[in-house]
Structure formats: structure tokens, C-alpha cells
Amino acid sequence: MGKRVSLIGILVITIAALVATFAAGNSPLLGLDLQGGVSVVLQPTNDVDNDTLDQSIQIIRRRVDGLGVAEPEVTRQGNTILVQLPGVDNQQRAVELVGQTAELRFRPVIQELPPVGATLPDITDLTVPPDSTPTTVATTGSTITDGPAEQGLAPPPVAGEGAAPAQVPTTAAPATTVPPADPDAVAPDLTDLESLLPQPLTDEGITPRPSDDPEAEVVLPQRDEEGEIISRFWLGPQLLTGSALESADALTDSLGTQWQVNPTFKGGADGIDLFNAAAAECNNPTSTVCPPGADGVGRLAIVLDAEVISAPAIQQPSFERDQITISGDFSESEAKDLALVLRFGALPVELERQDTRTVSATLGQDSLEAGVIAGLIGLGIVTLFMVGFYRLLGVIAMISLTLSAAILWSVVSYLGSSQGLALTLAGVTGLIVAIGVSLDSNIVYFEHLKEDVRRGRTMRSSVEPSFKSAFSTIVKADVASLIGAGVLYWLTIGPVRGFALYLGLATLVDLVVSYFFMRPAVILLVRSKRFRDRPRAFGLPAESTQPTEVVTA
């Protein structure tokens, strides 16, 4: 009874997985070499440290994500960066985008907005003067944040030496500059924010990355570690860039209890003077460039690659270039990350293309078709051999292989749709190697069964003991394959990791199918009334011709 349950269970699970896969419209996500795309190797033009190169990789990943590329591969190879973009339409634009030097920008915060789907604040109490001077309009709205510690944000205040850290306002009540209008004017509605901006917004309610014009107003996101938008900022034109920075360090305060970031600006007109001009605007309660919040001071957003890294409040109108502190509820890692961002903005890594390889969609399709044809030819030859040599056992082996393929198809399709896991030629190679592993499992069992029959046991009495002995060998062989796959995945990058991943995945599936399908299928078939006395139908020697043991005194 248990064998029938096992057999029916694995069949039901496999069919259900296939039905769910097709119903959801899932299919394997093809990699660069199967659907075409572009691969580029980028190398710094000068020596850089590991942290800076790692930061470059993170920024390139964010850029690639903005392109909407499925399963991009951005990896480090020594002192170079390998970027693989499968299925990208505008390959030249993609290559130019990933190779651009990142620019750190400082933009004034006009309004902080919740993510799309949350209630937008409305502008109220509009008072328009009779003259044509632009007016600062107070706003009211719902609570945006209770502080960086509770929301996981990092918008600490900026203070000078000896200044007490300022608190982020709990209520979003910044001011917004609007053009003069007649006394009957109606306050603009932030729900129609696009009408106030030069560029349309995306579905997420932010300015598209390519439209991030430093001289225009934009709406840019702040994201959490998972990449989800936690806040949006309506920002004015940039007031200065990261070129004004000299360095930045993450340190603890004088008590050694709180982490803070200490940026150092360059001296003169190209450094601290630019920052002080921005600070004077944001610390001015009547500013129309950097409107003040509820505490009477404005905020200056630190923007890198079209995303807000931090949006601190400016607590005084001028600073010494090396006496600036960004403080708040920082963890050690958060403080070091922000310092790294500031250093990177100040010292951008110039990347040059060392090698660019383009794979056309036609070539990728040809590779896919060639792989499919080769696989079908190999599968046909293997089927002829297995059925010709093992007969009904060979048929069971091929059904077992079909079940493994169906389960793998469902798993790979699901991972491609949910996790962005791409199937490359190297991955296909891993699956093909796993076919050999799966067939080996069947052959090990069949040969154990054949050997027991040759030794004089009946076919029916041999079928279960043979599996127990064979499965021990199968487990050891599959574990050896899993160890090899694990080591390859851990030590390598790129396509080789794909090979290791799919080899390991297929090996695990083989263990499941061997135990829950091959074992009960062979046992039930051998013990059936129709075939229990026909060993030749299984490619086994006839029981009547088996040698018998002779016992002598």
C-alpha cells in the first residue's frame, strides 16, 4: 500500500507543478548566451581600494535594475567589473549607462512625500500677495516619519562643531514655493504633482532615472535594504555636487556611544563656499529655494544615482570645512555606508571599457535551438540503449527521467519568475550532466537486481533487497556530485556558478525521484501477475537457467 501511495504521490505532485507552471505562464528565464544581450568588462583608470570598487558594483547594479534587465550579472573579477545584460533592447545605451561615472548631488528638499498608494498631503491656507513676488506657502499633511530609528531611514541632521543634534520633524510640514497668482487662485493639489514637474513620473511616482536633470525639479526615492521605496522627495535643482567634497569618515562621538559621519569639504569657492551657500539657503526661514520645515530650517538631500541617500536638516547657516557632523541614530554599518557614499561622490571611479561582447538575439536563438536539438538526439540514443538493454526496466528509467525533467522545468520556471534566476548554456550543460547522474542511479539499481537473480534468487525476492543496496550507492554518488557542485558554486562566479547550481538542483531531484518513483514502480511491476514470471521482459536472465548452489558434506 505504501508503495502505491508513494508512486501516486510523486505523479500527482509532478502533474500539479506542471499545471501551476503553465497556468501562471511561467517559463525558464534565458540568460545572455541564449536570448542575446551585451557583456562588458569595466576597469578603473587608476588604482582604487576594495571598498570603492565594491561601491561601484552596487551603483552599477542599481543602474541596471533601472533599465529593467532581467537577471543581470554584475560581478567583480580581480580589479575589473564584469557586467552581463541579457535581453536588453538598446545595447549601446545600456553600455554607456553602466560605464558612466556616478555623480553625487546635493539638492534642496521641497516636499517629502509618502510612497505611491499612501495619502498625499494637500496644500492649504494659500495666501497670495498683491505683488508678483514668489510666495512661501505653509503646508499641512499626514505624519511622514517618526524618526530614522523607527523607520530604518538615515536622514540625520547636519550640525556644526558643538551644535546639538537636531531632531527630524515628526510631521511633514515643509514649505513650498509657488508662483504669484490672483486672489481667487486655488492651491495646487499634490495629487497632480506631474503638472508641476518638467518630466512625467513613473508608476512608482518618481522621476525616471534618465530624466534626472540636475537643473530641474525632480521626485526621487529613498529605498530600504530590500529596494522598496520608503519615502519620496520632491527636490529642487542641485546646489552643489560631490566634487566639492574632499573626504568623509565614520566615527563615534566624544562619548564613544553614537556613530556619526564627518565630511570634509575642499577649501575655497569650489568646496566649502558652495556648501555654505546651500546651508544659508536651507537655514533661512524665508527661503524659496530650500523651504523650511516645521522647525524653521530646511533639508538638503544627498542624492547618488537618482536616489536619496540621506536628507539631513541644516542647523546653522555656515560651517568650517572640516567641522561638519552628520549625526543621528546611526548603526556602525549605516555610518560607514554613508561615509563611503560621500567619499565615492568626492572621488569618482573612472571606468573604461576593456572589452565589450555583443550576443545578438539571433545568435542566442541559434544557440538555444542547437542545444535543444543536441539534447533530443542524445536523449533518443539513450532511450534506444536503455529500452533495448533493460526493456521494461529501461521504460521505467525513461519515465523516471521524464518526471525529473518535469519537476526541474517547474522549479527553474518558478525561480526565473520569482527570483530572476536565468538559464544559461552553462546551466543547460549542468542539466545534461545531471541526466547522466539520473541514469546512473537507474543502472546501479538494475545491475544490482540482475546480479541477485544470477546468484539464484527469484526476481520477486530480489527486487527490494537490491534497491536497499543500490540506494546506498546512489546516495553516496549523488552526495559526491552535490559536494562538487557546492564547491564550484562557492569558489566561482558567472556561468560556472550557473553550471554548479543546476547540477546540484538536478541531483537533488534525482534522489527524490529515485526513491519515490523508481523504487515503487519497479517493485509493483515485477510483482504484478502479468510480469512476475517473465524476467526476460526486464532484461534479466531466466530464473530456470540460473546456477544453483550445491551443498556438500
Secondary structure, 3 states (H helix, E strand, C coil): CHHHHHHHHHHHHHHHHHHHHHHCCCCCEECHHHHCEEEEEEEECCCCCHHHHHHHHHHHHHHHHHHCCCCCEEEEECCEEEEEEECCCCHHHHHHHHHCCCCEEEEEEEEEECCCCCCCCCCCCCCCCCCCCCEEEECCCCCCCCCHHHHCCCCCCEEECCCCCCCCCCCCCCEEEECCCCCCCCCCCHHHHHHHCCCCCCCCCCCCHHHCCCCCCEEEEEECCCCCEEEEEEECCCCEEHHHEEEEEEEECCCCCCEEEEEEECCCCCCHHHHHHHHHHHCCCCCCCCCCCCCCCCEEEEEECCEEEECCEECCCCCCCCCEEEEEEECHHHHHHHHHHHHHHHCCCCEEEEEEEEECHHHHHHHHHHHHHHHHHHHHHHHHHHHHHHCHHHHHHHHHHHHHHHHHHHHHHHHHHHCCCEECHHHHHHHHHHHHHHHHHHHHHHHHHHHHHHCCCCHHHHHHHHHHHHHHHHHHHHHHHHHHHHHHHHHCCCHHHHHHHHHHHHHHHHHHHHHHHHHHHHHHHHCCCCCCCCHHHHCCCCHHHCCCCCCCC
